[in-house]
């Protein structure tokens, strides 16, 4: 209380109250100077306090109190009653004093606080408390007033908190270890013992001999294990120790397409390649971080090129048409998106698959030569997309796409015939015998599975209003486009041609010569033997080519447009071929005669190779890649029998052509109201199965078949049906048709 004789703190000094009169107070300092002021002014001072006043009781920290052992809790609660008795004379609160008598040795009116503390120490010693003195009682009493119940807890029983990763190591030693690891970056790996010698030399050079004591061997090993990057340890490539041990987490994105991650990996499926061998194709995908949607996916036999990366860009920006054999549940019109509003903005969405159409703002890629090539960067600049390379040796920077690869292997690959497993230790013995699907067929399966993925709940997608409900990628896309809007980017076939790789070639009297292939057309007549206006390329002409279909090229002439120039033997080779298949034919065919004759021999050998791999020369299973052997055509009866061990055979119609004509969806076992699972999605390839013995040797034979009346319409219909049957019910990939769709 503020009364005469009490000591108070005012303006940082201690005063004694000499007199109180109304609202006036007289203060006397240590020098005897008297100061008079109002009580309100005294109380308003920020540093005002009454010396020796009792502090307010602290709120018990029950959360921390419950973390200690039960014995320590009971001991602290026992101290509370003793401290109350020392201070007030009563061991219990106000409610427990009725009918009780205060003990004489703790009466505040007869004994001082120090005497009561001494009496309590003697009593607690008699009760069995160890090492209790008057100072102990005083210390516990002050701790209780300062921290409440938590102040009475024996801190030795408190669970140890997480210490610094380096513990109590000397900071100078920590700095020396970091410097030693930095010096070892890029060098051959040594031992920790050798690193300890280098750290000792650094400490001696920096602080002098014997100034800093080296830790023990075990402590030094623990210190290096904490400071060194995991890749710097034995058995890993050296990297700097100052880099963070963990990569950045998932970035915070708020719009579809704000960040898209692209990467390429080998698929865990053994596929039938164009030359009849077996190999694992490469899968390139683009994943939107905001919605976890797989925007595009491209399968290639091997050696993904820049044109495949550019193809991903085009597929992200345009709708994906739904296949005629897909159930209606996989159409965009059945998805939980504002379909009517989007259709009014983009008519191409009619009949599209339930997959997002997103133009990316930023693309995160690794430092592979495909994604840092000039052609890919130029294609991104054309569409207004920023390219962000990931840090070197940091796959965590694009962890979303890396995790998606794992989902593709777990949810798709293991259900396909020819699954290889994640490693050779997990590979089955019959993998080569089960591999029967070509890459175009696997691409069709994957496209249908991606639509199923878009309707599958993802644990990483949460809505702020429904935090406990996992959303599907399509639902998250619908929620975000309602806020951010939808932008349509019309891409045409000319835009697709601009994304193809470019090479510069002269136009000679015979045409354009590329790798022993001659491309010629009458439109090249005025430009033969002439130089182009591009002096930077020594007068050569800009030629666009597709590495996966070398049957034609596109050259930019004086009018600024790209003109298609066919290969002079394109009518003889009707199926697409890539550069690797062409080099294989060059290696097998010896040159006999002039250049024109040699090119004709190469074209004939290439046609025979394509006929042998696509036709029904024999029913032997395919061999490993690089061995020449005839194979059964993909989609034939022999192929389907090899898949029956993994996939149940649905009750497809015996005549696939009749099933197409009738359009009876119930006949093919399709449920319009259910999203197809992996097995059902893969089973759709059997709808186009052709009975054994009805296969032609090439597309020439299929195109020659027609109706008895010889009508062109009927002939075109039969040709299309045969082509669909040859590709497993979906049709061969056609670059020109794909460009027209875009």
Secondary structure, 3 states (H helix, E strand, C coil): CCCCCCEEEECCEEEEEEEEECCEEEEECCCCCEEEEEHHHHHHCCCCEECCCCCCCCCCCHHHHCCCCHHHHHHHHHHHHHHHHHHHCCCCCHHHCCCCCCCHHHCCCCCCHHHHHHHHHHHHHHHCCCCCCHHHHHHHHHHHHHHHHHHHCCHHHCCCCCCCCCCCCCHHHHHHHHHHHHHCCCCCCCCHHHHHHHHHHHHHHHHCCCCCCCCCHHHHHHHHHHHCCHHHCCCCCCCCCCCCCCCCCCCCCCCCCCCEEEEEEEEEEEEECCCCCEEEEEEEEEEECCCCCEEEEEEECCCCCHHHHHHHHHHHHCCCECCCCCCHHHEHHHCCCCHHHHHHHCHHHCCEECCCCCCCCEEEECCCCCCCCHHHHHHHHHCCCEEEECCCCCHHHHHHHHHHHHHHHHHCHHHCCCECCCCHHHCCCCHHHHCCCEHHHHHHHHHHHHHHHHCCEEEEEECCCCCCCEEEHHHHHHHHHHHHCCCCCCCCHHHHHHCCEEEEECCECCEEEECCEEECCHHHHHHCCCCCCCHHHCCCEEEEEECCEEEEEEEECCCCCEEEEEECCCCCCCCCCCHHHHHHHHHHCCCCCCHHHHHHHHHHHHHHHHHHHHCCCCCCCCCCCCCCCCCCCCCCHHHHHHHCCCCCCCCCCCCHHHHHHHCCCHHHCCCCCCCCCHHHHHHHHHHHCCCCCCCCCCHHHHHHCCCCCCCHHHHHHHHHHHHHHHCCCCCCCCHHHHHHHC
